[in-house]
Amino acid sequence: MGQKDREKWTAADHLQPAISKSDSLLAPAKECELNLDGSRDRLLACSASEFHLTATKGQKIMQRALVLGGGGFVGRYVCEHLQRQGWRTIVPTRQYAAGKHLLSLPSLQLVEADVMAPGELERLLPGCHAVINLIAVLHGSEKTFARVHVEWPRQVAQACTQAGVRRLIHVSALGADSGGPSRYQRSKAEGEAVLRAAATAGLLDLTVLRPSVIFGREDRFMNLFARLQKFLLVMPLSGADARLQPVWVRDVGQAIARALDDDATIGQTYEACGPDVFTLGELVRLAGCWAGVRGGRGRPVIGLPMGIGKLQALVMELISSKPLMSRDNLDSLRVDNIAGGQLPGLAALGVTPAPLGGVVPLYLGDAGFAARFNEMRRRAGR
Ligand SMILES: NC(=O)c1ccc[n+]([C@@H]2O[C@H](COP(=O)([O-])OP(=O)(O)OC[C@H]3O[C@@H](n4cnc5c(N)ncnc54)[C@H](OP(=O)(O)O)[C@@H]3O)[C@@H](O)[C@H]2O)c1
């Protein structure tokens, strides 16, 4: 049964309050009412499409997806698209207040939980039909990358298996490669391998997405390049020649939601890239221009040798746990981050990616409402 055929739930069904840490997340009465051959175990064991098929015609269908890391940048767009497709979402976050922007989505339950703590994931999974894993870190020690990108997917696979939740969408990253130059890329590849092994063993229905660098109103990428140019006279930059294929966050969110609803994506890995390739230097220049720096000309970009860039990154790492650019980030830039062409892309998921130039000026533009709003949000620490 396709999305069009799916029944929409009524407004009253949307009025679920956000639940607290102590609340049980067991399947609510409405789901238990579904006549799915009688048992809740059967419900938990079936894939998304089986769930549609086993529901009796005329009954309400409210599938639930647990969106791990849904409080982050990409998460809100995933949840938005899932809502449009008729899913309910549960988003655990370690800081409830930081996830408040999600509360405008009526089909979403925001839960304060540290999912990596013992028993927390197991508490959240019952009643869910699918899991989307967006949890990742961009900086950290070897140990942190191993914990978040490798051990965590293993933990998710085990907990899903125990709870009978087969469907998993895992968001990795373009350039994930066990022989890649950075810890980020290597650990992302290792995490994918862990999940593929579980899928090959018949425990999971897995789809992997590998996005390129993602832009969007709340990004920490084009916004950062623009902001820096407001107070620096020149932009010193290492890895300026590295090529990237930025993709819009809405397109990534839509691709993830589409993949979830299409069982033909099971077993596949998709590259999520935008339509155009830029060097990092070009992107920095464009950010300055679109933000109206120096009358729309941006600051001059001065290429730095990798050695000096590493030194600069080391200083940033010493003064902040979330540096603007870490040595590991620089290592990622040693190789181009563009579609390899061997794997299906967004088109295979029915998504036509938006060009960078059609979106970024709208939120970086000095005079734009979005830019002023962004600035207010930034100052308020949101
Ligand atoms: N943004 C990009 O340019 C980009 C590019 C390529 C791939 N990706 C991939 O896309 C996915 C989503 O990225 P994003 O930009 O949305 O990331 P994000 O904004 O940093 O969000 C990641 C989320 O992960 C959670 N998280 C991180 N460490 C955790 C930990 N130790 N325990 C529990 N939760 C933890 C955080 O949840 P809390 O709410 O609890 O803080 C956070 O909301 C990631 O897999 C990322 O690698 C992103």
Ligand as a Chemical Component Dictionary entry (heavy atoms), coordinates in Angstrom:
data_LIG
# 
_chem_comp.id                   LIG 
_chem_comp.type                 NON-POLYMER 
_chem_comp.pdbx_formal_charge   0 
_chem_comp.three_letter_code    LIG 
# 
loop_
_chem_comp_atom.comp_id 
_chem_comp_atom.atom_id 
_chem_comp_atom.alt_atom_id 
_chem_comp_atom.type_symbol 
_chem_comp_atom.charge 
_chem_comp_atom.model_Cartn_x 
_chem_comp_atom.model_Cartn_y 
_chem_comp_atom.model_Cartn_z 
_chem_comp_atom.pdbx_ordinal 
LIG N1  N1  N 0  25.643 18.293 8.588  1  
LIG C1  C1  C 0  26.377 17.867 7.572  2  
LIG O1  O1  O 0  26.951 18.658 6.792  3  
LIG C2  C2  C 0  26.539 16.391 7.320  4  
LIG C3  C3  C 0  27.283 15.962 6.203  5  
LIG C4  C4  C 0  27.405 14.594 5.960  6  
LIG C5  C5  C 0  26.806 13.673 6.795  7  
LIG N2  N2  N 1  26.093 14.125 7.869  8  
LIG C6  C6  C 0  25.506 13.125 8.746  9  
LIG O2  O2  O 0  24.130 13.392 8.922  10 
LIG C7  C7  C 0  23.726 12.977 10.234 11 
LIG C8  C8  C 0  23.019 14.128 10.939 12 
LIG O3  O3  O 0  23.917 15.216 10.991 13 
LIG P1  P1  P 0  23.524 16.612 11.671 14 
LIG O4  O4  O 0  24.248 17.672 10.925 15 
LIG O5  O5  O -1 22.064 16.717 11.870 16 
LIG O6  O6  O 0  24.237 16.426 13.092 17 
LIG P2  P2  P 0  23.985 17.277 14.427 18 
LIG O7  O7  O 0  23.240 18.516 14.146 19 
LIG O8  O8  O 0  25.305 17.376 15.074 20 
LIG O9  O9  O 0  23.043 16.318 15.258 21 
LIG C9  C9  C 0  23.518 15.095 15.708 22 
LIG C10 C10 C 0  22.706 14.651 16.871 23 
LIG O10 O10 O 0  23.410 13.535 17.423 24 
LIG C11 C11 C 0  23.173 13.512 18.793 25 
LIG N3  N3  N 0  24.370 13.051 19.482 26 
LIG C12 C12 C 0  25.663 13.338 19.219 27 
LIG N4  N4  N 0  26.462 12.719 20.095 28 
LIG C13 C13 C 0  25.655 12.022 20.919 29 
LIG C14 C14 C 0  25.890 11.194 22.039 30 
LIG N5  N5  N 0  27.117 10.954 22.494 31 
LIG N6  N6  N 0  24.841 10.650 22.658 32 
LIG C15 C15 C 0  23.585 10.902 22.225 33 
LIG N7  N7  N 0  23.296 11.684 21.176 34 
LIG C16 C16 C 0  24.323 12.239 20.539 35 
LIG C17 C17 C 0  22.822 14.910 19.250 36 
LIG O11 O11 O 0  21.637 14.740 20.001 37 
LIG P3  P3  P 0  21.212 15.647 21.247 38 
LIG O12 O12 O 0  19.929 16.244 20.808 39 
LIG O13 O13 O 0  21.041 14.696 22.371 40 
LIG O14 O14 O 0  22.299 16.647 21.486 41 
LIG C18 C18 C 0  22.570 15.681 17.961 42 
LIG O15 O15 O 0  21.295 16.243 17.927 43 
LIG C19 C19 C 0  24.998 12.503 10.923 44 
LIG O16 O16 O 0  25.125 11.117 10.776 45 
LIG C20 C20 C 0  26.102 13.172 10.127 46 
LIG O17 O17 O 0  27.337 12.469 10.176 47 
LIG C21 C21 C 0  25.943 15.458 8.156  48 
# 
loop_
_chem_comp_bond.comp_id 
_chem_comp_bond.atom_id_1 
_chem_comp_bond.atom_id_2 
_chem_comp_bond.value_order 
_chem_comp_bond.pdbx_ordinal 
LIG N1  C1  SING 1  
LIG C1  O1  DOUB 2  
LIG C1  C2  SING 3  
LIG C2  C3  SING 4  
LIG C2  C21 DOUB 5  
LIG C3  C4  DOUB 6  
LIG C4  C5  SING 7  
LIG C5  N2  DOUB 8  
LIG N2  C6  SING 9  
LIG N2  C21 SING 10 
LIG C6  O2  SING 11 
LIG C6  C20 SING 12 
LIG O2  C7  SING 13 
LIG C7  C8  SING 14 
LIG C7  C19 SING 15 
LIG C8  O3  SING 16 
LIG O3  P1  SING 17 
LIG P1  O4  DOUB 18 
LIG P1  O5  SING 19 
LIG P1  O6  SING 20 
LIG O6  P2  SING 21 
LIG P2  O7  DOUB 22 
LIG P2  O8  SING 23 
LIG P2  O9  SING 24 
LIG O9  C9  SING 25 
LIG C9  C10 SING 26 
LIG C10 O10 SING 27 
LIG C10 C18 SING 28 
LIG O10 C11 SING 29 
LIG C11 N3  SING 30 
LIG C11 C17 SING 31 
LIG N3  C12 SING 32 
LIG N3  C16 SING 33 
LIG C12 N4  DOUB 34 
LIG N4  C13 SING 35 
LIG C13 C14 SING 36 
LIG C13 C16 DOUB 37 
LIG C14 N5  SING 38 
LIG C14 N6  DOUB 39 
LIG N6  C15 SING 40 
LIG C15 N7  DOUB 41 
LIG N7  C16 SING 42 
LIG C17 O11 SING 43 
LIG C17 C18 SING 44 
LIG O11 P3  SING 45 
LIG P3  O12 DOUB 46 
LIG P3  O13 SING 47 
LIG P3  O14 SING 48 
LIG C18 O15 SING 49 
LIG C19 O16 SING 50 
LIG C19 C20 SING 51 
LIG C20 O17 SING 52 
# 
